[in-house]
Amino acid sequence: MQNSFKIQKQLIIGALAVLITADLALAAYSWRLSSIPQTPKDQLSGEQRKLEVLRADIRRAEEIKERMPATQRDCDKFEQSLRPANSGYSGVTTEIGAIAGKAALQMDGIGFKQKAVPARNLESVDIDATVTGDYASVVKFLNGLQRSENVYEVEGLSLGSDAEKSGGNGPVRVIVHMRTYFRTV
């Protein structure tokens, strides 16, 4: 029994030595293959691929450069379509109130927080509008904001309920957090 274990141990060590030797031989062969320089034909085809990628990048950049004046005109047109800051607040209040009225919602309040947009003649205005009504009316209100000719980015909704007023099955109170922009010039 003791002899059998020694023989098995020697066979395992021998097999392990053969595997390690084969692994080292394959590593040396792999290293040797990687250190062989590429043929000039391989180098040329690699450089041609790089050249095609660079040419495609240049074509895209030229197309962007050609479209830039039209893009600038579109941006200017958009900025001119924004409400002026001196009359924007009353206009937004009136419009949001009208959209809420069409959606059969009660407008409970509206708040504004402004900040200048650097390097542009714009003012970013955060708006919190509180409305009360049923779910379908809130959806109509949001659709009305989306379809408005003015820009309203709805950033979030805060939901509450007036359950204490109506015994549990009452209307919902929603605070709509949105943003719009005004021209300062």
N, C-alpha and C positions, 0 to 999 in steps of 0.2 A: 504494500500500500504506500509506504514511504517512497519507494522507488518510482512508482507511477506518478506521484505528485511532483517529484523532481523532474521527471521527463516532461510533464505538461508545462511546468514552469519554464524549462529551457526552450520548448517549442514556442511558447508565447513570447518570450524574450527574443528569440530568433525572428519570428514573424514581425514583431515590432521594429527590430533593427532593419529588416528588409523594407518595411513601409517608410521608415525615416530616411533611409538611403534613397529610395525612389522619389520621395518628396523633395529632398535636396537636389537630386538630379533634375527634376522638372523645374524647380525654382531657378537653377543655373541656366537651363535651356531657355526659359521664359525671359530671364534677364538678358541673355545673349541676343535673343530675337528683338527685344525692345531697343537695344543699343545699336542695331544695324541701321545705318542711315537709309532714308527713303531714296528711291530712285528719282532722278530728275523728273520723270513723267508723273510720278505720284505727287511730288512737290508742286509741279505745274498745275495739276488738276485741283489740288487743295487751294492754291492761290487764286485760281479762276473762280472757284466757289465763293471765296471771300470777296472777290471783285464784284461778282453778281449781286451779292447781298448788299454791298456798299452802293452799287448803282441803283438798286431798288430803293434804298433809303434816300438817296439823292432825289429820285423821281418823286417819292412821297413828299419830301420837303418842298420841292418846287411846286407841286400841286397845292400844297397848303399855302405857300407864298402867293400863288395866283388867286386863291379864293379869299385871301385875307381882306382885301378892300370890300368885297361883298359882305363878308362877316362883320366888318367894322360898321358898314352902313346899317346892317340889320340890328346891331347892338345899339347904335345911335337912335334908330327908329323906335326900338323898344323903350329906351330911356325916355324919349320924348312922349311916349304914350302913357307914362306914369303920371300920377297926379302931382301937382306942385305941393311942396311942404306947407306953404302958408294957408292953403284951403283944403288940404288932404284929409285932415282929421274929421272935419265936419262932413265931408263927402263920404268917407268910409263909414262913419257912424250912421249916416242916413241910409247908405246902401245896405249895410248889414242889417239894420232895422227893417228895411223893406223886404229883404230876403227872408228874414225871420217871420215877418207878417204873412208873406205868401205861403210859407211852410206851416202856418198856424201854430207858431211858437210864441211864447211870451219872452221878450227880451228883458232880462233882469239887471244887466249891467255890462259895461264895456270898459276896458282899461288899456292904456297905451304905454309902451316903453320904447323910446327911440335911441338910436345910436348911429353915428356917421359911418359911412362906408369909405374907407381910406382910398385915395387916388381916384375917386369917382365923385361926381356931383350928386350923390344919392344919400338917402337916409333910410336905414333899415328900421322898421317899426314892428315890434312884437305886440300882438293884440290878444287879449283874453276876453272873450265874449261869453257871458253866462246866459243860457236860454233854458226854458222849461217847457215841456210838452211830452207827447208820446214818442215812441221809437220811430214810427213812420215819418213824423214831422221832422225829427232830427235828421233822418236820412235825406229828406227833401231839402232841408237847410244846407246840408253838406253838398248836395248836388247843385244847389243854387250858387254856392260859393265857387264851385268848380266851373260852372258855366258863365260866371261873371266876366265881363270884359276887362276888369281889373285883376291884378295878380294877388291871389291869396294862397299862401302855402300853409296848408293845415298840417301842423306839426304834432298834434296830439289832442286827445280828448280826456277829460276827467269826468267821471260819472258819479252822480249822487242820486238821491231820490227824495221826494217830498212825501215819504210814506207816513210821517207823523201827522201831516195835514189831512190825508185822505184815508187813513186806516189800512195802509199796506198795498193798495192797488192803484196808487196815484201816478202822476206824471213823473218823468225823470228830469233831473236838473243836470245839464251838461255844460262844462266849461270848455270851450273850443279854444285851443292855443294855436294861433296862426301868425303869419308874418306877411307884411306887404312892404312896398318900397315907395318912397316919394322922391321927386326931383327937388334939389335945393336951389337950382339956378333956372 
